[in-house]
Amino acid sequence: MSRSFTIVAVLSMALAVGACDDGALVVRGIVIDVQQSSVAHVEGFTLRTDAGEVLHFVIGDIPADGGSFPAVHLHDHLASAQPIAVRYAVKGDQLIVLRLADAP
C-alpha cells in the first residue's frame, strides 16, 4: 500500500466515524471477539488492527446518530471479517468506544 493511499484511508476513517472528540483516536481493523452479557447488550470487543495489534475496547456512550452503528452490529463484522473503524478515547487503562463505523 502506498503512503499517500494510507494517509487518505486514515483521513477517510476519521471522517467516517464522526465529529471531533477531544483526545479521541481512530483505528481500523477486524473484530476477533465480542463480549456481551445478553443478546442486546455488548460490553466490549477485541480488534486486530491493520498493523497487527490486538486491542480490547469497552463500549462507551455511542450516539445513535452521526453515522455510528450500534454495538450489536459488531456480530455481523465478526462473522464477515469486514473491517471497522473505531473512534475511541483512552481513560486510564481502558479504550472507550465513542463511535463505530464500517471502514472504507
C-alpha positions as CSV (number, residue, x, y, z in Angstrom):
1,M,0.0,0.0,0.0
2,S,1.4,3.4,-0.9
3,R,2.0,6.1,1.7
4,S,-0.5,8.5,0.1
5,F,-3.2,5.8,0.0
6,T,-2.6,5.1,3.7
7,I,-2.9,8.8,4.5
8,V,-6.1,9.1,2.5
9,A,-7.5,6.0,4.2
10,V,-6.8,7.3,7.7
11,L,-8.4,10.7,6.9
12,S,-11.4,8.9,5.5
13,M,-11.8,6.8,8.6
14,A,-11.6,9.9,10.8
15,L,-14.4,11.5,8.8
16,A,-16.4,8.2,8.7
17,V,-16.6,7.9,12.5
18,G,-17.9,11.3,13.1
19,A,-17.2,14.7,14.5
20,C,-14.1,15.5,16.6
21,D,-13.9,14.5,20.2
22,D,-11.1,15.9,22.3
23,G,-8.4,13.4,22.7
24,A,-10.1,10.8,20.5
25,L,-8.2,8.4,18.4
26,V,-9.2,6.3,15.3
27,V,-8.1,2.8,14.4
28,R,-9.2,0.4,11.7
29,G,-9.3,-3.4,11.9
30,I,-11.1,-6.7,12.1
31,V,-13.3,-7.8,15.0
32,I,-12.0,-11.0,16.5
33,D,-14.2,-11.3,19.6
34,V,-17.3,-9.8,21.1
35,Q,-18.1,-9.8,24.8
36,Q,-21.7,-9.4,25.9
37,S,-24.0,-10.1,28.8
38,S,-27.1,-10.7,26.7
39,V,-28.2,-10.7,23.1
40,A,-28.9,-7.0,23.1
41,H,-26.1,-5.8,25.4
42,V,-22.5,-5.7,24.1
43,E,-20.0,-4.8,26.8
44,G,-16.8,-4.8,24.7
45,F,-14.9,-6.4,21.8
46,T,-11.4,-7.2,20.6
47,L,-10.0,-5.8,17.4
48,R,-7.0,-6.8,15.4
49,T,-5.7,-3.6,13.8
50,D,-4.4,-3.3,10.3
51,A,-0.9,-3.0,11.9
52,G,-1.5,-6.4,13.7
53,E,-2.1,-5.1,17.2
54,V,-4.8,-6.7,19.3
55,L,-6.8,-4.1,21.2
56,H,-9.7,-4.6,23.7
57,F,-12.4,-2.0,23.7
58,V,-15.1,-1.2,26.2
59,I,-18.4,0.1,24.8
60,G,-19.0,3.7,25.9
61,D,-21.9,6.0,25.2
62,I,-22.3,5.6,21.5
63,P,-24.6,8.1,19.9
64,A,-27.5,6.8,17.8
65,D,-26.9,9.5,15.2
66,G,-23.8,10.7,13.4
67,G,-23.3,7.6,11.3
68,S,-22.2,5.3,14.1
69,F,-23.6,1.8,14.1
70,P,-24.9,0.1,17.3
71,A,-22.6,-2.2,19.2
72,V,-24.8,-5.3,18.5
73,H,-23.8,-4.9,14.8
74,L,-20.3,-6.0,15.8
75,H,-21.5,-9.6,15.4
76,D,-22.1,-9.1,11.7
77,H,-18.5,-7.8,11.4
78,L,-17.2,-10.7,13.5
79,A,-18.9,-13.2,11.1
80,S,-18.0,-11.5,7.9
81,A,-14.5,-10.2,8.8
82,Q,-15.3,-6.9,7.2
83,P,-13.2,-4.1,8.8
84,I,-14.5,-1.4,11.0
85,A,-13.3,2.0,12.1
86,V,-13.3,2.7,15.8
87,R,-13.1,6.2,17.3
88,Y,-12.1,5.9,20.9
89,A,-10.7,7.6,24.0
90,V,-8.1,6.3,26.5
91,K,-9.3,6.5,30.1
92,G,-6.9,5.0,32.5
93,D,-6.1,1.6,31.1
94,Q,-9.3,1.3,29.1
95,L,-10.0,2.1,25.5
96,I,-13.6,3.5,25.5
97,V,-15.5,3.4,22.2
98,L,-17.1,6.7,21.1
99,R,-18.2,5.7,17.6
100,L,-18.2,2.6,15.3
101,A,-18.4,2.7,11.5
102,D,-17.8,0.5,8.5
103,A,-14.3,1.0,7.4
104,P,-13.6,2.4,3.9
